[in-house]
Structure formats: structure tokens, C-alpha cells
Amino acid sequence: MTRMEETLLIKKEEQERVTWDVFSKEMRRICNIAAPMVVVVCSQFLLQVVSTMIVGHLGELYLSSAALAISLSGVTGFSLLMGMASGLETICGQAYGAQQYQRIGMQAYTAIFSLILVCIPVSLLWINMEHILVFIGQDPLISHEAGKFIVWMVPALFAYAILQSLVRYFQIQSLLLPMLASSCVTLIIHVPLCWTLVFKTRLSNVGGALAVSISMWSNVTFLGLYMRYSSACAKTRAPISLELFKGTWQFFRYAIPSAVMVCLEWWSYELLVLLSGLLANPQLETSVLSVCLNTISTLYMIPFGIGAAASTRVANELGAGNSYDARVAVLAAMSLAVMETTVVSTTLFACRNVYGYVFSNEKEVVDYVTVMAPLVCISVILDSIQGVLTGIARGCGWQHLGVFVNLGAFYLCGIPMAVLLGFVVRLGGKGLWIGIQCGAFVQTVLLSTITGCINWKKQAIKAKTRLFDGQLSANNVLV
């Protein structure tokens, strides 16, 4: 090797080395996106949590039925729509980095149209949910109240389809202020609205469901008007035309594996709630596991927001052909996730004796939640790491690998272990939770291994080439 070649090699290595200055700048970029996104995602998710909390103060029956209805709506509807909308993070995120702006608006319209179609069969399922719950052996009283609650959530389902598409549209452009303002105002109004509908009308517990529907449609209306009339959206706002139908296949090509990846994990946790209904004292077990699930789901919004920031940064840089910057974004996002989960899990453990009162006044429920708190803290740690890794997967476009990871981790490991510990070893709800944690651990290890093996240079080349050819591919190169 000649001296000139050695010099060029050294310069190349120096350029690819992640320095503190480069890392700190990328960390600031991630934080600037992640902080508003965490607030946005939390505000939207808390609409359902607030309704569950307010309805829960009507009594244990109403708490368990509302929690079951919220869980089932997530399993059969909201998780599906959120997962499918995540396909836009690959398509639109990389298109934004490649400056193909008109493509972003058209794909957003395609996503809205496609997700509304998906809502039709889901809404029919929700309308018949009471009969389904009784058929699978759930408590008749809980099934009746849960069935009424979820029927009043049907309008929220269609609003959620539009909302998730609009969120991705704004997210990949880093237009965070309108989402932040809309989500926060909606949540602030939702609290007194829900309280009024539950306690000051004859709607009782279903008033909580109606409040969610009204709040979601309010959020959609504001964001839709902003997208239509704001100058900030001018370059990505495409005219509505028949072109939106042409992008349907491309959208589903990424939306389906994205949805399956999200749903496989979400369904595994929600399955615990159904399994808890088969244990002795089903009202107590269902209530406590629902509280634990609501807790980790709420706290998961933080790593989900960081993952959204990582997805945006990775997709934008890959679309622009910047493999080095994409790799730095991954390092910054994972570092932020570790810091976040350290603070959150420690705080939750310190508050383990009191946070159960947020959901219920029943001492039996609160004491059981205190026993479960250390296990919930472990779940928070695992969820924080895999939440960001999942965001990276969406930015790269290898959701298809996430499908196999989640299928193996939760359905070959987690769920069987939960059934074994909960029913055979007779650890009850505690055993169910420990079992699903085993699956979460396997998932985190597998996702970390795959992310560490990504060849970022080849990813960037393929992403940019296929974008300009008008063809995004789900095939990603790993080493």
C-alpha cells in the first residue's frame, strides 16, 4: 500500500469515526424531535387512560369492563391502524430525505383512504363484541358493560385512522408544533368533558367512550385544517386525485408488515387480560393486570416518541444517501433510551405503594398492584430499549424482520411461559406477567443483534436508488 493510499484510508476512517461533537449535535436533533413527539403520543394515548380512570371510580365492575373494552379496542382496532400507518415512516421518511415532497402528501391521502376501508370490518366486530366475550367464557356482567363501552368507541376508530396518517405526515417533516398544540388542547378539554359525560349525564360508563370519540375527532379536525391551509405544508401538500389509488399497493406493502410487527407484540400483552379472566377472582385479576398494562402502555409512549424521532432521522438520512448520519442517529437514540429508562423505572419503583390509587380506590386492587410493581419496572426497561429499536426498524424499512422477531419472542416463548407459570405453576397474574417478560427479553436481544448487523452504506445506496426509480423495496441488506 502506497503512502497516498494509507493517507486516504486514515482520512476515511476519521470521517466515519463518531466524535463527541458529531454525537452531541445528533443527540440535540433527536431530542428536538423526541420531546414534542413524546408529549403528542402521550396526550393522544391518555385520552383512553383518563376515561378508564374516571369510569373506574364508578366501581370495580365498571373499571374492569372499561379496561377490558379499551384493551380489546387496542387489540382489534387501534393497534392495527397504528401499525399500518407506521408504514408511512419508511415511504414518506425516505422520500422527504430525497426531496420528493409531492410524494409525501399523496401517500398520506392513500394511507387515510386505505385505513378507513380497514375500519369497516373492525367496526362490525366491535358491535358484536359482547356476544364474542360471552362465547369465549368471560364473565357475563363484565362482557355486557364492555360491549356497551366499545360500541360507543366506533366513531373514535374512524377518527384514529385519519389521525395516525396525519401524525406520520407531520412527523417525517418535523412539523411538531401543530401536533403538540392540538394534542395538548384536546387532552385538557377531554378531562372535564369525560367527567361531565360520566357523572353528570345518564350515560354513566359509556360517557367515557363517547368522550374519547369526541376528542379524537376534534384533534383530526384541527390537524386536517392545518394540513390543508398552512403554508408550512405547501411543498408536501398534493392535490387529491386518482393518483392516491395508484399508491395503495406500495402503502400496503409496508403497512401490512408494520401492522403485524406492532400487533403481534400488542396482542400478546392484551392476551394476558383475557387469560386473567379465567383465573380465580377474575374481577380482581383483570383489574390489576389492566392497571399494570395501562401503566407500561402509558410509559411506553416515551420510548415510542424517541423511536419516532429515530425513525424520522434514520429515514431522512437514508433517503438523502447519508449512511454515516443514519448510524450516528441510531447511537444517539439508543443512548437517550438508556438514560430515559433509568429515570422512569427508578421513579416508578419509588412510587410503587401509591400509584395504584390513580386507577382505583379498592385497597385489594392497590395492594396487588404494589406487589406487581417491581415486575412492571422490568417491563419498562425492556420496553424502552425495544421501543427505540422498533423505530429504527421502521426508518430502515425492515419491518418484515420485526414480524419474525415478535412472532418467535412472544408466541414461541412469552405466551407459553405465561400460561405455564400462571395456570400450571399457579402463580396467577404474577406468573402471567413474568412469562410475557421472558418474551420481551428475547425480543430485545434479537432486535439489538439485527440492528448491530445493519450495513448502513448499502442501506443508503439502495434507499436512494429505489426512491428515484419510484420503487421502494422491503428487501434490506444486512451483514
ABEGO torsion letter per residue (X at the ends): XBAAAAAAAAAAAAAABBBAAAAAAAAAAAAAAAAAAAAAAAAAAAAAAAAAAAAAAAEAAAAAAAAAAAAAAAAAAAAAAAAAAAAAAAAAAAAAAAGBAAAAAAAAAAAAAAAAAAAAAAAAAAAAAAAAAAAAGBBAAAAAAAAAAAAAAAAAAAAAAAAAAAAAAAAAAGBAAAAAAAAAAAAAAAAAAAAAAAAABAAEAAAAAAAAAAAAAAAAAAAAAAAAABAAAAAABBBBBAAAAAAAAAAAAAAAAAAAAAAAAAAAAAAAAAAAAABBGAAAAAAAAAAAAAAAAAAAAAAAAAAAAAAAAAAAAAAAGBAAAAAAAAAAAAAAAAAAAAAAAAAAAAAAAAAAAAABABAAAAAAAAAAAAAAAAAAAAAAAAAAAAAAAAAAGAAAAAAAAAAAAAAAAAAAAAAAAAAAAGAEAAAAAAAAAAAAAAAAAAAAAAAAABBAAAAAAAAAAAAAAGBBBABBBBX
